[in-house]
């Protein structure tokens, strides 16, 4: 996999790898292992929030403009 990152981000990763005596690949693998479940959780929460907001909006609209 090839990804393009900013020089600043790469430098932060290199410093982190040196600080903990790890390879850059080890640091990236760890970040992905930790970050993927977090990202999945954030996306699921966002989907649920949008779904609940739409349901609330529909209920509010029905209450304000009832059909006879």
Secondary structure, 3 states (H helix, E strand, C coil): CCCCCCHHHHHHHHHHHHHCCCCHHHHHHHHHHHHHHHHHHHHHHHHHHHHHHHHHHHHHHHHHCCCC
